[in-house]
Amino acid sequence: MRLATWNVNSVVVRLPRLVDWLEKSSPDILCLQETKIADDAFPRAEVEALGYEVALHGEGRWNGVAIISRVGMGDVARGFDGQPGFPEAEARAMTATCGGLRVWSVYVPNGRALDSDHFPYKLNWLAALRTALLASQSTSPPLVVCGDFNIAPTDDDVWDPAAFIGSTHVSPQERQALVALTSLGLDDIHPRAFKGRPFTYWDYRAGNFHKGLGMRIDLVLLDHGVTPAVKDAYIDRDARKGTLPSDHAPLVVDLDWPR
């Protein structure tokens, strides 16, 4: 089974690339973030024509998550109990059962700055997500939590730790919130490194992608029981190249898991 996650940064802008990537990479399950489109406007027909089912949780210009599957789609839930808002709940999380796994697609709030009101919102959102995951563990299939976490787990996951001092994404509070998630029995699956760094995000500015100035903030967290089935994990850097790419690249995990 091939599992992938991708912050596509607008399905409308990226639709030709999304369809092309689905055709070439052939994932069984793809979690999308920052779809930036209302559910009734999503290009469902183009994706379904490739043999996929689609579950959506969008809100228009901002945020938005989706799960695309060709190994079944059941028990779809949008958002989660206790999800904080800013001030209203945003389209940042959804879950569905696909291929015997309880798959979550999450787009964690950015946090913006350490002195921003968005920063405690981010921490509260992560705490509420942990509570929701914990509550689901006893009743659901093995958990797979995929998405843009807007957290670099360690200093090795940013191009230069000194450049991020005093910034979000690397603060002790955010990293501890991520540790609290993995303490539920989830493993952060590390992709193969490229020149020593398996980055998933590069700012559009100043040629950061070509300079290697990136971050690893897109993650796949697997249930301990699923981790031994991992056969490969990699960043599809080619999807970050060319015309009108997302500023994120897909993270792909291949599993020896029944479809």
DRENDO-1510 file (C-alpha; in Angstrom, 1 decimal, always signed):
<recs>
REC; n; res; u; v; w
REC; 1; MET; +0.0; +0.0; +0.0 .
REC; 2; ARG; +1.2; +3.5; -0.9 .
REC; 3; LEU; +0.3; +6.2; +1.5 .
REC; 4; ALA; +1.1; +9.9; +0.9 .
REC; 5; THR; +0.5; +13.4; +2.3 .
REC; 6; TRP; +0.8; +16.7; +0.5 .
REC; 7; ASN; +0.1; +20.3; +1.3 .
REC; 8; VAL; -1.1; +21.2; -2.2 .
REC; 9; ASN; -1.5; +24.9; -1.5 .
REC; 10; SER; -4.7; +25.4; -3.6 .
REC; 11; VAL; -6.3; +22.6; -5.5 .
REC; 12; VAL; -7.5; +25.1; -8.1 .
REC; 13; VAL; -4.0; +26.3; -8.9 .
REC; 14; ARG; -2.4; +22.9; -8.6 .
REC; 15; LEU; -5.1; +20.7; -10.3 .
REC; 16; PRO; -3.1; +19.7; -13.4 .
REC; 17; ARG; -0.2; +18.8; -11.1 .
REC; 18; LEU; -2.4; +16.9; -8.7 .
REC; 19; VAL; -3.9; +14.8; -11.5 .
REC; 20; ASP; -0.5; +14.2; -13.1 .
REC; 21; TRP; +0.9; +13.2; -9.7 .
REC; 22; LEU; -1.9; +10.7; -9.0 .
REC; 23; GLU; -1.4; +9.1; -12.4 .
REC; 24; LYS; +2.4; +8.8; -12.1 .
REC; 25; SER; +2.8; +8.0; -8.4 .
REC; 26; SER; -0.4; +5.9; -8.0 .
REC; 27; PRO; -0.9; +6.3; -4.2 .
REC; 28; ASP; -3.6; +4.2; -2.6 .
REC; 29; ILE; -4.3; +6.9; +0.0 .
REC; 30; LEU; -3.5; +10.6; -0.4 .
REC; 31; CYS; -4.1; +13.1; +2.4 .
REC; 32; LEU; -4.3; +16.7; +1.2 .
REC; 33; GLN; -4.0; +20.0; +3.1 .
REC; 34; GLU; -4.6; +23.6; +2.2 .
REC; 35; THR; -7.1; +22.7; -0.5 .
REC; 36; LYS; -8.5; +26.2; -0.3 .
REC; 37; ILE; -11.7; +25.3; -1.9 .
REC; 38; ALA; -15.3; +24.7; -0.9 .
REC; 39; ASP; -16.5; +21.1; -1.0 .
REC; 40; ASP; -19.0; +21.7; -3.8 .
REC; 41; ALA; -16.3; +23.3; -5.9 .
REC; 42; PHE; -13.7; +20.5; -5.5 .
REC; 43; PRO; -12.8; +18.9; -8.9 .
REC; 44; ARG; -14.2; +15.6; -7.8 .
REC; 45; ALA; -14.8; +14.3; -11.3 .
REC; 46; GLU; -11.2; +14.6; -12.3 .
REC; 47; VAL; -10.0; +12.6; -9.3 .
REC; 48; GLU; -12.8; +10.0; -9.4 .
REC; 49; ALA; -12.0; +9.3; -13.0 .
REC; 50; LEU; -8.7; +7.9; -11.8 .
REC; 51; GLY; -10.4; +5.4; -9.6 .
REC; 52; TYR; -10.4; +7.2; -6.3 .
REC; 53; GLU; -13.1; +8.1; -3.7 .
REC; 54; VAL; -12.9; +11.5; -2.3 .
REC; 55; ALA; -13.8; +12.9; +1.2 .
REC; 56; LEU; -13.6; +16.6; +1.7 .
REC; 57; HIS; -13.6; +19.2; +4.5 .
REC; 58; GLY; -13.2; +22.7; +2.9 .
REC; 59; GLU; -14.2; +26.2; +3.6 .
REC; 60; GLY; -13.3; +28.2; +0.5 .
REC; 61; ARG; -10.3; +30.5; +0.3 .
REC; 62; TRP; -8.4; +29.2; +3.3 .
REC; 63; ASN; -7.4; +25.9; +5.0 .
REC; 64; GLY; -9.2; +22.8; +3.8 .
REC; 65; VAL; -8.3; +19.1; +4.0 .
REC; 66; ALA; -9.2; +16.0; +2.0 .
REC; 67; ILE; -8.6; +12.3; +1.9 .
REC; 68; ILE; -8.4; +10.5; -1.5 .
REC; 69; SER; -8.5; +6.7; -1.5 .
REC; 70; ARG; -8.8; +3.7; -3.8 .
REC; 71; VAL; -8.8; +1.2; -0.9 .
REC; 72; GLY; -12.2; +2.1; +0.5 .
REC; 73; MET; -13.6; +5.0; +2.4 .
REC; 74; GLY; -15.8; +4.7; +5.5 .
REC; 75; ASP; -16.8; +6.4; +8.7 .
REC; 76; VAL; -15.8; +9.8; +7.5 .
REC; 77; ALA; -15.7; +12.5; +10.1 .
REC; 78; ARG; -14.9; +16.2; +9.7 .
REC; 79; GLY; -13.3; +18.1; +12.5 .
REC; 80; PHE; -13.1; +16.5; +15.9 .
REC; 81; ASP; -14.8; +16.8; +19.3 .
REC; 82; GLY; -13.4; +19.8; +21.3 .
REC; 83; GLN; -11.6; +21.3; +18.3 .
REC; 84; PRO; -10.8; +25.0; +19.1 .
REC; 85; GLY; -11.6; +27.8; +16.7 .
REC; 86; PHE; -10.1; +31.1; +15.8 .
REC; 87; PRO; -12.8; +32.1; +16.8 .
REC; 88; GLU; -14.8; +29.6; +14.8 .
REC; 89; ALA; -13.6; +26.0; +14.1 .
REC; 90; GLU; -11.7; +25.8; +10.8 .
REC; 91; ALA; -11.4; +23.1; +8.2 .
REC; 92; ARG; -8.2; +21.6; +9.5 .
REC; 93; ALA; -8.8; +18.0; +10.2 .
REC; 94; MET; -10.8; +15.0; +9.0 .
REC; 95; THR; -10.6; +11.3; +9.3 .
REC; 96; ALA; -11.8; +8.2; +7.5 .
REC; 97; THR; -11.2; +4.4; +7.5 .
REC; 98; CYS; -9.3; +3.4; +4.4 .
REC; 99; GLY; -7.6; +0.0; +3.8 .
REC; 100; GLY; -8.0; -1.1; +7.4 .
REC; 101; LEU; -6.4; +2.1; +8.8 .
REC; 102; ARG; -7.9; +5.0; +10.5 .
REC; 103; VAL; -6.5; +7.8; +8.5 .
REC; 104; TRP; -6.3; +11.5; +9.6 .
REC; 105; SER; -5.5; +14.4; +7.4 .
REC; 106; VAL; -4.5; +17.4; +9.5 .
REC; 107; TYR; -3.4; +21.0; +8.8 .
REC; 108; VAL; -2.1; +22.3; +12.1 .
REC; 109; PRO; -2.4; +26.1; +12.6 .
REC; 110; ASN; +0.7; +28.0; +11.8 .
REC; 111; GLY; +1.1; +29.9; +15.0 .
REC; 112; ARG; +2.4; +33.0; +13.1 .
REC; 113; ALA; +4.6; +34.4; +15.9 .
REC; 114; LEU; +5.3; +33.6; +19.5 .
REC; 115; ASP; +3.5; +36.7; +20.7 .
REC; 116; SER; +0.5; +36.2; +18.4 .
REC; 117; ASP; -2.9; +35.1; +19.6 .
REC; 118; HIS; -2.5; +32.4; +16.9 .
REC; 119; PHE; +0.2; +30.7; +18.9 .
REC; 120; PRO; -1.8; +29.7; +21.9 .
REC; 121; TYR; -4.5; +28.7; +19.5 .
REC; 122; LYS; -2.0; +26.3; +17.8 .
REC; 123; LEU; -1.0; +24.8; +21.1 .
REC; 124; ASN; -4.7; +24.4; +22.2 .
REC; 125; TRP; -5.5; +22.9; +18.9 .
REC; 126; LEU; -2.7; +20.3; +19.2 .
REC; 127; ALA; -3.8; +19.4; +22.7 .
REC; 128; ALA; -7.4; +18.9; +21.6 .
REC; 129; LEU; -6.2; +16.7; +18.7 .
REC; 130; ARG; -4.3; +14.5; +21.2 .
REC; 131; THR; -7.4; +14.1; +23.2 .
REC; 132; ALA; -9.4; +13.2; +20.1 .
REC; 133; LEU; -6.8; +10.6; +19.0 .
REC; 134; LEU; -6.6; +9.1; +22.4 .
REC; 135; ALA; -10.4; +8.7; +22.6 .
REC; 136; SER; -10.5; +7.0; +19.2 .
REC; 137; GLN; -7.7; +4.5; +19.8 .
REC; 138; SER; -9.8; +1.9; +21.7 .
REC; 139; THR; -12.5; +1.8; +19.0 .
REC; 140; SER; -10.8; +2.4; +15.7 .
REC; 141; PRO; -8.4; +0.6; +13.4 .
REC; 142; PRO; -4.7; +1.5; +13.7 .
REC; 143; LEU; -4.1; +5.2; +13.5 .
REC; 144; VAL; -2.3; +7.0; +10.7 .
REC; 145; VAL; -2.0; +10.8; +11.2 .
REC; 146; CYS; -0.8; +12.6; +8.1 .
REC; 147; GLY; -0.3; +16.2; +7.3 .
REC; 148; ASP; +1.3; +19.6; +7.6 .
REC; 149; PHE; +2.1; +19.9; +11.3 .
REC; 150; ASN; +3.8; +23.3; +11.0 .
REC; 151; ILE; +6.4; +21.9; +13.5 .
REC; 152; ALA; +10.0; +20.9; +12.8 .
REC; 153; PRO; +10.5; +18.1; +15.3 .
REC; 154; THR; +14.2; +18.7; +15.9 .
REC; 155; ASP; +17.0; +21.2; +14.9 .
REC; 156; ASP; +18.0; +18.7; +12.2 .
REC; 157; ASP; +14.7; +19.4; +10.5 .
REC; 158; VAL; +15.5; +23.0; +9.6 .
REC; 159; TRP; +18.2; +24.3; +7.3 .
REC; 160; ASP; +19.8; +26.5; +9.9 .
REC; 161; PRO; +18.6; +26.4; +13.6 .
REC; 162; ALA; +20.1; +29.9; +14.2 .
REC; 163; ALA; +17.8; +31.4; +11.5 .
REC; 164; PHE; +14.8; +30.2; +13.5 .
REC; 165; ILE; +15.6; +31.5; +17.0 .
REC; 166; GLY; +12.6; +33.2; +18.5 .
REC; 167; SER; +10.3; +31.8; +15.7 .
REC; 168; THR; +7.4; +29.4; +15.7 .
REC; 169; HIS; +7.7; +25.9; +14.3 .
REC; 170; VAL; +10.8; +25.2; +16.4 .
REC; 171; SER; +9.7; +26.4; +19.9 .
REC; 172; PRO; +9.9; +24.0; +22.9 .
REC; 173; GLN; +6.2; +24.3; +23.4 .
REC; 174; GLU; +5.4; +23.1; +19.8 .
REC; 175; ARG; +7.9; +20.3; +19.9 .
REC; 176; GLN; +6.6; +19.1; +23.2 .
REC; 177; ALA; +3.0; +19.1; +21.8 .
REC; 178; LEU; +4.3; +16.9; +19.0 .
REC; 179; VAL; +6.0; +14.6; +21.5 .
REC; 180; ALA; +2.7; +14.4; +23.3 .
REC; 181; LEU; +1.1; +13.1; +20.1 .
REC; 182; THR; +3.7; +10.5; +19.4 .
REC; 183; SER; +3.5; +9.3; +23.1 .
REC; 184; LEU; +0.1; +7.9; +22.1 .
REC; 185; GLY; +2.0; +5.1; +20.4 .
REC; 186; LEU; +2.7; +6.8; +17.1 .
REC; 187; ASP; +6.0; +6.8; +15.2 .
REC; 188; ASP; +7.3; +9.7; +13.2 .
REC; 189; ILE; +8.3; +8.1; +9.9 .
REC; 190; HIS; +11.5; +9.6; +8.6 .
REC; 191; PRO; +11.9; +9.8; +4.9 .
REC; 192; ARG; +15.1; +9.1; +3.0 .
REC; 193; ALA; +17.4; +12.0; +3.2 .
REC; 194; PHE; +18.4; +14.2; +0.2 .
REC; 195; LYS; +21.9; +15.6; +0.7 .
REC; 196; GLY; +21.5; +14.9; +4.4 .
REC; 197; ARG; +18.1; +16.6; +4.8 .
REC; 198; PRO; +14.7; +15.2; +4.1 .
REC; 199; PHE; +12.9; +18.6; +3.9 .
REC; 200; THR; +9.2; +18.8; +2.8 .
REC; 201; TYR; +8.8; +22.6; +2.6 .
REC; 202; TRP; +10.7; +25.5; +1.0 .
REC; 203; ASP; +9.6; +29.1; +1.0 .
REC; 204; TYR; +8.9; +30.4; -2.5 .
REC; 205; ARG; +11.2; +33.4; -1.9 .
REC; 206; ALA; +14.8; +33.8; -3.0 .
REC; 207; GLY; +15.2; +30.4; -4.6 .
REC; 208; ASN; +15.1; +28.6; -1.3 .
REC; 209; PHE; +14.3; +25.3; -2.9 .
REC; 210; HIS; +17.3; +25.3; -5.1 .
REC; 211; LYS; +19.5; +26.5; -2.2 .
REC; 212; GLY; +18.2; +23.7; +0.0 .
REC; 213; LEU; +16.8; +26.1; +2.6 .
REC; 214; GLY; +13.9; +24.0; +3.8 .
REC; 215; MET; +12.1; +22.4; +6.7 .
REC; 216; ARG; +10.6; +19.0; +7.5 .
REC; 217; ILE; +7.2; +20.0; +8.8 .
REC; 218; ASP; +5.0; +17.5; +6.8 .
REC; 219; LEU; +4.8; +14.3; +8.8 .
REC; 220; VAL; +3.3; +10.8; +8.7 .
REC; 221; LEU; +2.7; +9.4; +12.2 .
REC; 222; LEU; +2.0; +5.6; +12.2 .
REC; 223; ASP; +0.7; +3.4; +14.9 .
REC; 224; HIS; +3.5; +1.3; +16.5 .
REC; 225; GLY; +1.8; -1.8; +15.0 .
REC; 226; VAL; +1.9; -0.5; +11.5 .
REC; 227; THR; +5.5; +0.8; +11.5 .
REC; 228; PRO; +7.1; -2.6; +10.9 .
REC; 229; ALA; +5.3; -2.7; +7.6 .
REC; 230; VAL; +7.2; +0.4; +6.3 .
REC; 231; LYS; +9.2; -0.6; +3.3 .
REC; 232; ASP; +10.2; +2.9; +2.1 .
REC; 233; ALA; +9.6; +6.6; +2.8 .
REC; 234; TYR; +10.7; +9.4; +0.6 .
REC; 235; ILE; +10.0; +13.0; -0.4 .
REC; 236; ASP; +9.0; +13.5; -4.0 .
REC; 237; ARG; +11.1; +16.5; -4.8 .
REC; 238; ASP; +10.2; +16.4; -8.4 .
REC; 239; ALA; +6.7; +17.6; -7.5 .
REC; 240; ARG; +8.3; +20.8; -6.1 .
REC; 241; LYS; +9.9; +21.6; -9.4 .
REC; 242; GLY; +8.6; +23.1; -12.6 .
REC; 243; THR; +5.7; +25.5; -13.2 .
REC; 244; LEU; +3.4; +26.6; -10.4 .
REC; 245; PRO; +4.5; +24.1; -7.8 .
REC; 246; SER; +3.2; +24.0; -4.2 .
REC; 247; ASP; +5.7; +25.2; -1.7 .
REC; 248; HIS; +5.5; +21.7; -0.1 .
REC; 249; ALA; +6.5; +18.3; -1.7 .
REC; 250; PRO; +4.6; +15.1; -1.2 .
REC; 251; LEU; +5.8; +12.7; +1.5 .
REC; 252; VAL; +5.3; +9.1; +0.4 .
REC; 253; VAL; +5.3; +6.0; +2.6 .
REC; 254; ASP; +5.2; +2.5; +1.1 .
REC; 255; LEU; +3.8; -0.2; +3.4 .
REC; 256; ASP; +3.7; -4.0; +3.2 .
REC; 257; TRP; +0.0; -3.8; +4.2 .
REC; 258; PRO; -3.0; -5.4; +2.5 .
REC; 259; ARG; -5.0; -3.2; +0.2 .
</recs>
